[in-house]
Amino acid sequence: MTENREREVLVIGGGPAGLSAALVLSRARRDVTVVDAGEPRNATAEHMQGFFTRDGMPPAALLETGRTEVRGYGGEIISGKVEHAAGDAAAGFVLTLADGTALRGRRLLVTTGVTDVLPDIPGLQDRWGREVQMCPYCHGWEVRDQRIVVLASSPNSVHQASLLRQWSPDVTFLAAKAPAGEDAARLDARGVRVVEAEARRLVADEDRVTGFELADGSVLPCDAVFVAPTWVAKDGPLTDLGCEIGDNGFVKVDETGRTSVPGVWAAGNVTFPGGQVIMAASAGSMAAAMINADLIEADIAQKLAA
């Protein structure tokens, strides 16, 4: 069912970037609708850190507060999953939802986020967001002075291990093949222990991680695990519309979130997966201001051409 009403702005994604944008746009008296699939990246996390005035707040509570604020200014938030995006800035954009509903809007902001794909090691996914983390700045304080294992899973893992020494003197780099050359020297300089072994599974006891079982049957004790996941952008709407994707696999945007397709912006982890919650919210706010300005310019141009 296609709705006759044309919104001024459609936002795909109801996370920090999307809600921040919707708040700015609704306060600018724009007719804005957020389509939220209800799949936040940090759903398994008990708390979030480093967000000014909201340090330690549960992610779900932050989103609920955001939804309340957006609705307080007349913004609309609906639950749904976008299956397809079409259109352009001249004729407007159409989003087709999984239930068949079609929404129309003059401008589009995509804040759909990213999927974190973990190494295929039994136990990792079960503890993801708890003792298994990826961001030292988000969770380093909570595991300070504990036994930390950094699982070698990407070229970024050596840097990750070096960072974590800031929070604990007991950091172990676990790799199927020990690093050599400069990487080995850097780990040694930071006092990071290196264990060359293959991880068989993550062991937990009484609902707490206790260590990694290695291929030889021994157990490497630990209290916390850090891993660098493979990031996969949830960029379906962007690719539907032909937005240019960079060599890193993520949509190309300028400093305001504008994509290569006129009328389409992107913000948050769908553009930069390493960003924290506060960074995503900031990007959403910037994109919203630029979208509002773009609509004003379009209206001026239309009047002058009449």
N, C-alpha and C positions, 0 to 999 in steps of 0.2 A: 504494500500500500504506500503510495507516494503522497506525502503531506503537501498541501497547497502552500502552506506558509514557508516563506524563505527567511531563514535566519540571516543575521549579518555575519556571524562567525560560528563555525562548527569546530569543536575541539575533540579530537580523538584521544582518549586517555584521561583518566581521572586521578592521576598521581600528583606529586608535588608540582611538576611543571604545568600540567593541565589545569589544576585548580588555581594555581597562582595566576596563570593567564586569565582564567575565567573571572577571577576576582577583580583584576585590573579592568577587564573589558566590561563587566557588569557595572562597575563603579563609573565607567565612562558612558554609561547609559546605552550600551550596545546590547542588542538581542543576541545572546550567546547560549549555545547548548553544548554541554559536555556529554560525550558518549563514553561510558565507563564499563569496561569488560570485567572489572573486579579482580584483576590479576596483578597486584602490586609486586614489584621485584623483591621487596624486603618483607614479604608476608610472614616468613618463618622467624624473623628477628623479634626478640622480646622488647627491644628498645632501640632508639636511634640516638646518635651522639653528634656533638659538634654543631648543632643547630641553635643559634643564638636565642636564648629565652626558652628553648624547648629541649634542652639537653636531657637525655634519659627518657623522653616521652615515648610511649609505645607507638609504632608507625600507624596502627589502625586508629588510634585516638587523634593523631595529627590529621589524617584524612577526614575523619568525621567532623572535626572542627572546621576544616577547610570547606567541606560541603555546606555546612551550616552558614558560614560567612558568605559564600557565593550565592546561596539561595536568599540570603538576607537582602541582597541588592537586585533580586529579580532574575538571577541566572538560573538556567535550567540544567539539571543533571539527570540523565536517564541511564538505566542499565542496559547494556547490549554489546554485541560484538560486531564490529564492522567487517563485512565480507568483501566489499569492493568499493573503490572510490573512482569517480569519473568526473569529467567536466573541465572547465577552465575559468579564469577570472572574468572573462567577458560574459559568458552565459551562466555562470554559477557552477557550484560543485554539488554533486549528488553522492551521498553515502548510502549504500545498501547494507542493512543489518541482517544478521542471521535469521531473524524472524520474518524477513521480507519487507520490513519497513524501509522506506526511502526518505532520507532527510536532505533538504536543499539549503545551501548557504552561499553567501557571496565570497567569503574567505575561509581558508582551512588551516588549522594548526594541528600538527601531528605530534603527539607526546606519548607514543605507545611503548617506549622503553626497550628493554633488551632481555634476552634469555641467557642465563648463566649455565653453561654446560660443563659439568664437573668431570674429572677423570673417572673412568669406569672401574672404580675400586669399591667393593662392597663396604657399606657403612658410611661412606662420605655423604651421600645425599640425605640419609636419615638424620644426620647431625648438622646439616647445612643451616646456617643462620643461628646456630647455638655455639658449640665448641669449634665448629668448622667455619672459618671466615675468610675474607679476602682482603679487607681494608684495615691496615694498622691504625689509621686515624679514626676509624669508626669504632674499633673494638680493642685496640692495643691497651688502653688503660684498664679495661676490665680483666685482662689476663696478665697484668704487670707482675713480674717476678715469678711467673709460672713457667713450667716446662713447655716450650713451644716447638713444634715441628713444622717446618716449611716444606711442603711437598713440591718437588721440582716438576712443574707442569708446563712452563712456558719460559721464553727468554727473559721475562720479567721476574722470575722467581728469585734470582740472585739479589736483585735490587730489593725485593720484598723481604728477604732474610736480613739484609743489611739494615733496613729500616727497623725491623722488629727488635734489634738489639737495643734500640732506644728505650724499650719498655721492659725488657727482661735480659738478664745475663745468661740465661739458659736457652739458647736457640740452636736447633739442629736442622741442618739442610739434608733432607732425605732424597736421594737421587739414584735411579737405576744405574746411571753412569756418572761418576763424580766429575764436577767441573774441573777444567784445566786452565792454565795460562792466567790471564788477567782476572777472570772470574774467581778462580781458586785463591789468588792473591788477595782479592778484595774481601772474600769471606774470612780468610785468615786474619786480615787486618782488623776486621770487626769482631773477632773472637767467636765466629760462628763455627760450630762443630759440623763436620761433613760425614755422613754415613752413606756409603755406597751399597745399596741393596734395593731389591724390588719389594714394594709394598703389596702385600697380599690382601689385607683387609684392615679396616679400622675397628678397633676393639672398644666396646663400652661395657661398663658394669654399674649396676644400680643407677641407670639413666645418666651416666657420666662417661665421657671418653677417658680411657686409661692408656691407650697406646696403639701403635701399628704392629700388626703381626707381619713379619717379613717372610720372604720366600723360604728361608732356611728353618722356619718354625719359631724363631726367637721373637720376642716382643720388644719394640722400642718404646719405652714409656713416654707419655706426654699428657698434658692437661688441655692443650689447645692446638689446633691445626690451622695453618693458613695455606691457601691454595690460589693459584691464578686460573680462573675458569676461562674457557673459550666463550667469547661473547658473540651472540647472534642477534642482530637487530631485528626488532619486530616492525619491519618497514614495508609491509604489504601495501598499505594505502599510498605510500610514497612511490613505490615501483609501479603501481597501477597507473599513476599519473605521469610517469616518465621522469621523475626527479633524478638528477645525476647522482650516482653513487661513487664515492672515492675509492682509491686503491685499498684502503683499510677496511672496506666492506660497509662503511657507514655513509649516510647521505651527506652530500656537501652543502654546507650552509655558510652564510656570512656571519658577521659578529652579532647580527640581530636575529638570526635563525631563519632568514629568508633562503629558500631553496632555489634551484635553477628554473623552477616552474613559477611563473607569475601567479600571485594570489595564494601560494602555499608556503607555510612556515613549518619548521620542526624545532623542537626544543627538548631538553632533558637527555636521558640516557640513550634515546634512539639516535642521537647525534654524537654523543661522547659517553661511552659506557663507564668510564672511570670516575664520573662525577658523583659527588655525594648529594644527599637530599637538598641541602641548602643551595648547592650549585644548580640543581634542576629547577628549583623554585625561582631562582634568579633569572635563569634562561627563559622560563615561561613568562615572567614579568616583562622582560625586555621585548620578547616577541609580541606580546599583547599590545604594548605601546606602539610598536611599529605597524601592527595590523590596523589599529585605530587610525593612525596617521595615513596609512595607505587608503583606507576607506574614505577619509576626508578628501584626499587628493583626487580620488576617482569621482566623488560627487561634484567637486569643483570643476573638473574637466568636462563632466556631462553637462553642467549648467552653461559653461562657456561655449560648448559646441551647439547648444540648442538655438 
